[in-house]
């Protein structure tokens, strides 16, 4: 089975299914999103769509508005998973900055009842936001341990990635997916993953194709094919995996076997 382990929910859903079919993807793991760049027909329209994300990253929205947005986004993902259970699975967002009790309640009310198989995506705008994830890891131990997906490209710095690595070491039983392979810090992320079995490598939006090839060669059992659609194309991202993999068996693992083992046996 070919599993695209990271796509954002797109509208229309038919567009998303068409792209999956074109790439030969059997199942996609949907993530919440506020901007919908697939709607944009020009740079101006794209800037307007992305403005909502920029406001979130800079902390320009109130806590109440942020929580309302996350609930709406989870509902969109959960609805798609219910309507197409044979094609979609989902991850759900958890607001940072909640207390431990509030975080546990959120997981029990918003994640588990919707049968979502992971937590994320987190796109921390600064190091303090990454430190706040410690509360999330504590909450997962008190509720249900699921993989956590963290964006590790810009605006996340190497300092931020090192904080995330420390959390991996502190909570070795919780799988952490390093989204986009650490961006320009990809070599450090691959080295870390080789020594820490709870670190998983997302291969969408990699900084360079050699980074994807090196990750597949060094940590073949924990690399995950993903497209980050609509920001990436499922077909092109699959072709990258197949092209840079050191052998067919490694490509097979990355294109679905690893994701199946992580997402559908852990949760």
N, C-alpha and C positions, 0 to 999 in steps of 0.2 A: 504494500500500500504506500502510495506517495502522499506525504503529509507536509503541507506548507504550515510550518509551526508559528507563523506570525503574519497575520493580515489584519488590517483595520476594517471594520464593517463599512461596506460601500453601498451607496444608493445610486442606481437601483441594485437590488440583490441579483437580478438577472445578469447585470454587467459583471458582477463578481463571479457568478457561476460560469459565465461564458469564458472568463479569463482562466478560471481553474480548469475547465474542460480543454481549453487550448493548450495548457501546460501539462495535461495529463495528471492533474492533482485530484486525488480521491477525496481528501478531507483537508479543510483549512481550519486553523485555530484563530478565532476572531477576537480582536481586542477593541476596547472602547476607543472612541475618538470624538473630539469636538469639531475640529476642522474637517471638511470634506473636499480635499483638493481635486477629486475626480469630477466635481461639478464645474471647475474653473475652465474657461475657454480662452483666457488671456492672463497675462502677468498681473494685471490690475485685479482681476477677479481672484487669482490665487492669493495675492497679498491680503485681500479682504477675508478670505477663508482662514488664512494662517494667523490673522490678528487675534483670534480667540485663543489660540495656543500661546501666543506671545504674552497675552495678558495673564494667563495662568502661570507661566514660567516666571514672570516678574512679580507675582503676588499682587496683581492689580484687582483681583476680585475678592469679595468678602468670603469668609468661611461658610456662611449660609448659602451663598450663590454657588460656591465650589461644590458643596455637598449635594445641592439640588442637581447640578450638572452631572455629577458622577452617578447619581441614582438614575437619571434619565438615560445616560449612556449605557449603564448596565442593563436597563430594560430593553434597549435596542438589541444588544448582543443576545440576551436571553430569549427574546422573541425569535430571532433568526435561528438560534439553536433548536428551539421547539418546533419551528416550521420545517427545518431541514436537518433532522437529527442524523441522517446518514451522510451529510456533507460537512456539517459544521460542529466544532466544539468551541468553547469560549473561556477567556480569562476575564476576571472582574477587577475593577479598580478599588483601592482602599485609600481614603484620604489620609494624608500624613498630618500629624499634629493632634490626633485624638489621643485620649488616655488609653491605658491598657484595657480597662473595662469596656470603653467605647469601641475600641478596635475589635475586641472579641465579639461584642454584640453585632458589629457591622459584618464580620465574617459569617456569623451564625444566621443573620437575617438577609444578607444581600448576596453572598457567595455560595454557600452550601445549598440553600433551597433552590437556587437556579441551576444547580448541577454544573457549575463552572469548575474547570480542572486546574486553575492556577490563579495567581495574584499578579496584577500588573496591567499595563505597563507603567512603571514609574519613570518620570522624566525629571529628575531633580535639577533645580536651577542653581543650587549652591550646595556646599558641603554640609551645611546645617540640616538641610532636608534629607541628605543621605543618613546622617546620624540618627534622625528621627525614625528611620526604618528599624532600629533596634526594638522599638515597641511592637512593630509588626511581627518580627521574628518571635518575640516572646508570646504574642497572641496566637501564632500558628502552633506553637507547642501546646497551648491550652485548648485549642479547638481541633484543627486538622492540618497536618503538614502537607503543604502543596508547593509546587515550584513558584519562584518569584522572578519576574522578568524586569530587568532594570536597564534603561537606556544608558549606554556608556560612551556615546559619541558626544560631540559638542552639544550643549554647553558644559557637559561634565568634564572636569579636568582630571589629570593623573592623581592629584591629591584626593579628589572625590572617589576615584576608582580604588585607591589604596584604602580608604575608609570602608568601601564595600568589601574589599578583600578581607579586612579585619572582621567584618560581620560574618563572612563565610567561615572564617577560622573559629569564631566564637560559637557558631551554630552549624556544626558539620553535618547535622542530620537534615538540614533544609537545603534543597536544590536551588541554586541561584543561576539564572541565565543572564550572561553578560551580553546585552543587546548590542548588535553591530560590532561585536568583537573588540570593543574598546577604542574604536576609531584609530587615531594616530598612535595610540598606546597598545596596539595589537600584539606586539612582541611580548610585552610585560604580561598581558592577559593570558596569552598562550602558555608562557612559562608557569604562571600561577595555576592554570587549569591542569597542567601535567602533574602537579603536586597535591591537588585538592580535588577529590572525587565528587564533591558537591558543586563544582563549578562547571557550567555548561556554556557552549559557545554558539551564539546566534550568528549566522553568516549573511544576514541581510545588510545592505548598505555598507559593505566592507570598504575600508579605505583604499585598498588596492587588491588586485586579483591574487598577487603573491601571498597576501595575508590569508586569504581563504585556503589556498593550496597548502600553506605551512600548517594551518590549524588542522586540516584534514589529515596531513601526514603525521602530526605529532599527537593529536588527541582524537582519533577517528571515532571512538566510541561515545563521544560527547559533543559532536558537532551537529548542528540542527539547520537543515534547509529551511529558509524562510525568505519571503519576498518583501515584507513590509508594505504590501499593496495597500493603497494605490500609489505609494511613493516609489515602489519598485514593481517590475513586471514578473509575475510568477514564471512565465516561460523562460525569460532571460536568466533569472536567478537559478532555475533548474539547470539550464545549459552551462552556467558557470560552474556549478558543482560537478557536473559530469565531465567538464573539460579539464578542471584543475585537480581532480581527485587522482591520487597515485595509482589507483586500480579500481576495477568495477565494484569490488566488494565494499570498499570504503564509500563509494558513491551511494551504493544501496543502503548502507547504514545511515548516512547523513540524510538521504531523501525520505526516510520514513521510519526505519527500524528504531533509530535512537529516540525519536519523538514518541513513538508508540510505547517504548519501554518507560520513558520518563513520565509522560502525561497520563497514560491510561493504566499504569500499574501502581503509580505512587498515589493517585487520588481516586 
